[in-house]
Each structure stands twice: as C-alpha cells, then as structure tokens.
Amino acid sequence: MASTLKLSAHISKAGPLQKLFLKTGQPLAAVQKNFHFRVNGRNTDAKTSTGSQISRDYPVVDHKYDAVVVGAGGAGLRAAFGLANEGFKTACITKLFPTRSHTVAAQGGINAALGHMEEDHWTYHFYDTVKGSDWLGDQDAIHYMCEEAPKAVIELENYGMPFSRLENGKIYQRAFGGQSTKFGKGGQAHRCCCVADRTGHSLLHTLYGRSLAYDTKYFIEYFAMDLIMEDGGMPWSNCFESRRWNHSQIPF
C-alpha cells in the first residue's frame, strides 16, 4: 500500500515558511481538487448516509476538500492557511484545540542569522547545523532551512509575534550551544530569536490567530487512525472523533 501511495511535499518559494502542495507530476494549476473528507459524526448541516457495516447511531457525513492537513501545531497551522491562501479548500484535523498543540511547550527560540548581535550569515548557520548533525543531515534541507530562516522570522514578526527586543527595537538574539561565526573560527554566535522563555506559546497563538483570517475548516478532537488506498484511486484517511466516539473517513 505504501508503495502505491505517492505523496510528496513541495516547498513553494512564494512564502518563507513552508507552504505544502500536492505533487502529482502536473503543473500546480492542473492539480484536480479531489480531497474527499468523509466524517462520521452528528453534523446536522451535512448530508448523512449509513452503510450496512455502520450503525445508524454513527452516521457518515461526506465532505470534499482539496487538501487535508493532519495536526495543528506550528507546522500544521502554517501549512493549512498557506494552502487556503493559495486557493485550496483545506481541512485541518487535530486531536487537540490548536492552541493546545505541543508547539506551545517550546521555550528556546528560532535560530536565524539576522545578525542583530554581531556579524552573522546563513552560511555560518548552515555550517553549524551540518557539523551538529555529524555530517549526517540532509544538506539540501539544511541549506534551505538556514537560508530561509531570517525571512521566516520576519514573516512571523509581521504576523504580530512579540519577539523580545533590543533597546534599538531590533529582535533580540540569544546564544545557544553549537552556534558560531566564521565557520567555527569566529567565536560564539547569538542567533536564537525568542519571546523570553515562551517562544512556542507565542508562535502557536500567533499562527492560530493568523489562520482565522483564512477559510480553513478545523476538525477539532479528531484522531487520524489510518491512511488507506482504495482500488488504486484516491487515498483515504480514517479519523475518529474523540468527544463522541464517532468514526470519520477522509478521502483525498
């Protein structure tokens, strides 16, 4: 099944944070919008149907979406409203209310070579990250992350994320382990952008607030259980609503 299911992610250059798209081998404009979200629940606003294998106590409600994002942490929220911003009808499946996702527990900060404390460059960040991975990390991915990190931080700042500041108004950056300048020869770097010790909390609330400006449908307290390929056609995701013990199916 896994071999027949070919899903991949394409990082759009249109935005500094990851925007997730379906890769089908066709131009993006030609991608057929065929995500199908089948929810078993008590949604009276949607058409219900029941199969012989499902009790009438648990009706199946059909929805159609172009894209389904599973998870509403920092990455999931940004992917969801990034897709919605590009015109995709998007559903976001989350087992918790978005602001309770585990991103909220992150404290440290976001590494980005802004150079607000001393001279810095993304290539120094790249070197430190590759070295920190014992040269086992995906260097293409590390390259992209380090080069785009300053733009991502500025994007978050524009969304209203209240970064800690220097007296001159610039984003404060703290020192963390493994950071250096001049490819390890320039001493300790100060590269970590933070919101005191509540960076994840601030990030999550900022992204959730931003996501409300887009037409993204949230299915809250649903669990994604399985990913199934049906007769070589569109894949389905089985979901379960934890509050009512309702079963859901999401074809896409």
C-alpha positions in Angstrom: 0.0 0.0 0.0 2.8 2.4 0.9 4.4 1.8 -2.4 1.3 2.8 -4.3 0.7 5.9 -2.3 2.9 8.6 -3.6 2.5 11.8 -1.6 5.2 14.3 -1.5 5.7 17.9 -0.4 6.8 20.9 -2.5 8.1 24.0 -0.7 6.7 27.0 -2.5 9.0 29.9 -2.9 6.1 32.2 -2.5 6.4 32.3 1.3 9.3 31.9 3.7 7.5 29.3 5.9 6.7 26.0 4.3 3.6 26.0 2.0 2.6 22.5 1.3 1.2 21.4 -2.1 0.4 18.1 -3.7 3.0 16.9 -6.2 1.3 14.9 -9.0 3.8 15.4 -11.8 1.4 18.0 -13.3 1.6 21.8 -13.2 0.1 23.1 -10.0 -2.8 24.7 -11.8 -3.7 21.4 -13.3 -4.0 19.5 -10.0 -7.5 18.3 -9.7 -9.1 19.3 -6.4 -10.2 15.9 -5.2 -9.6 15.6 -1.5 -12.7 14.0 -0.1 -13.4 14.2 3.6 -15.9 11.7 4.9 -16.8 12.4 8.5 -18.8 10.1 10.7 -20.5 12.3 13.3 -23.6 14.3 14.2 -23.1 17.2 11.9 -26.7 18.1 11.0 -25.6 20.6 8.4 -24.2 18.0 6.1 -25.8 15.2 4.2 -25.6 11.9 6.1 -25.5 8.3 4.9 -25.1 5.0 6.6 -23.7 1.7 5.4 -24.6 -1.8 6.5 -21.4 -2.1 8.5 -22.0 1.1 10.4 -24.8 1.6 13.0 -27.3 4.3 12.3 -26.1 5.7 15.6 -22.9 6.8 13.8 -23.9 8.4 10.5 -21.2 9.1 7.9 -21.1 12.7 6.7 -19.4 13.4 3.4 -17.2 16.4 2.8 -14.9 17.3 -0.1 -11.6 19.1 0.3 -8.7 19.9 -1.9 -6.2 19.3 0.9 -6.2 17.8 4.4 -3.6 18.7 7.0 -3.2 16.4 9.9 -2.1 18.2 13.0 -2.4 21.8 14.1 0.9 22.6 15.7 3.1 25.3 14.3 3.9 23.4 11.0 0.3 22.2 10.6 -1.2 25.7 11.1 1.2 27.3 8.7 0.6 24.6 6.1 -3.2 24.9 6.5 -3.5 28.6 6.0 -0.8 28.6 3.3 -2.9 26.1 1.3 -6.0 28.2 1.9 -4.2 31.3 0.8 -3.3 29.6 -2.5 -7.0 28.8 -3.2 -7.2 25.2 -1.9 -10.3 24.2 0.1 -8.5 23.0 3.2 -9.4 20.9 6.3 -7.1 20.7 9.3 -7.5 17.6 11.5 -6.3 18.0 15.1 -6.7 15.8 18.2 -6.5 19.0 20.4 -7.7 22.5 20.1 -4.9 24.2 18.0 -3.5 26.4 20.8 -3.0 23.3 23.0 -0.8 21.5 20.4 2.7 20.7 21.8 4.4 23.5 20.0 3.1 25.6 22.9 5.7 23.9 25.2 8.8 25.0 23.2 10.8 27.5 25.1 14.2 28.2 23.5 13.7 30.1 20.2 14.2 30.1 16.5 17.7 30.1 15.0 18.1 32.6 12.2 21.1 34.5 11.0 19.7 38.0 11.4 23.0 39.5 12.6 21.5 41.8 15.2 24.1 41.0 17.9 27.2 40.6 15.7 28.0 39.9 12.1 26.3 36.7 11.0 25.4 34.9 7.8 23.2 32.0 6.9 26.3 30.0 5.7 27.7 30.1 9.3 24.3 28.7 10.5 24.5 26.1 7.7 28.0 25.0 8.8 27.0 24.8 12.5 23.9 22.7 11.6 25.8 20.3 9.3 28.5 19.9 12.0 25.9 19.4 14.7 24.4 16.5 12.7 27.9 14.8 12.4 27.6 15.5 8.7 24.7 13.0 8.5 21.9 15.6 8.0 20.2 16.2 4.6 22.4 19.1 3.4 19.9 20.3 0.8 17.2 20.6 3.5 19.6 22.3 5.9 20.7 24.7 3.2 17.0 25.7 2.5 16.2 26.0 6.2 19.2 28.2 7.1 18.8 30.5 4.0 15.1 30.9 4.6 15.1 31.2 8.4 15.6 35.0 8.5 12.7 35.5 6.1 10.5 33.2 8.2 11.3 35.2 11.4 10.4 38.5 9.7 7.2 36.9 8.4 6.3 35.9 12.0 7.2 39.4 13.2 4.8 40.8 10.5 2.1 38.4 11.8 2.4 40.1 15.2 4.7 37.7 17.1 6.0 39.7 20.0 9.7 38.9 19.9 12.0 40.1 22.7 13.7 43.3 21.6 17.0 45.2 21.9 17.0 48.8 23.0 17.2 49.8 19.3 14.0 47.9 18.6 15.6 45.0 16.7 14.8 41.4 17.6 16.9 40.2 20.5 19.0 37.1 19.8 20.5 34.9 22.5 23.4 32.5 22.4 22.8 28.8 22.3 25.1 25.8 22.1 26.7 24.9 18.8 26.4 28.4 17.4 29.5 30.0 15.9 30.5 32.6 13.4 33.0 32.4 10.5 32.6 28.6 10.2 33.6 27.9 13.7 36.5 30.3 13.9 34.8 33.5 15.0 33.6 32.6 18.5 30.1 32.3 20.0 27.2 33.5 17.8 24.0 35.0 19.2 21.5 33.6 16.7 18.4 32.5 18.6 15.3 34.7 18.2 13.0 34.3 21.2 10.0 35.5 23.1 11.6 35.3 26.5 11.1 31.6 27.5 7.7 31.3 25.9 8.6 31.2 22.2 6.5 28.2 21.3 3.5 29.6 23.2 3.8 32.9 21.3 4.4 31.1 17.9 1.4 28.9 18.2 -1.0 31.7 19.3 0.3 34.0 16.5 -0.2 31.4 13.8 -3.6 30.3 15.1 -4.7 33.9 15.2 -3.4 34.4 11.6 -5.2 31.2 10.4 -8.6 32.6 11.4 -8.3 35.1 8.5 -8.5 32.2 6.1 -11.2 29.8 5.2 -9.7 26.7 6.8 -12.1 24.2 8.3 -10.9 22.7 11.7 -12.0 19.3 12.8 -11.0 19.5 16.5 -10.5 16.5 18.7 -10.4 14.1 15.8 -7.7 11.4 15.6 -6.2 10.3 12.2 -6.0 6.5 12.5 -5.1 5.1 9.1 -4.2 6.1 5.6 -5.8 3.8 3.0 -5.5 3.5 -0.8 -8.9 2.4 -2.3 -8.6 0.4 -5.5 -5.6 2.4 -6.7 -7.6 5.6 -6.6 -7.7 8.5 -4.2 -6.3 7.8 -0.7 -8.4 8.0 2.4 -7.6 8.9 6.0 -9.6 7.2 8.7 -10.4 9.5 11.6 -12.1 9.2 14.9 -13.9 12.0 16.9 -12.7 11.5 20.5 -15.6 13.5 22.1 -18.4 11.4 20.7 -16.7 8.2 19.6 -17.6 8.9 16.1 -15.7 7.4 13.1 -14.6 9.6 10.2 -13.1 8.9 6.8 -11.2 11.4 4.7 -10.6 10.5 1.1 -8.2 12.8 -0.8 
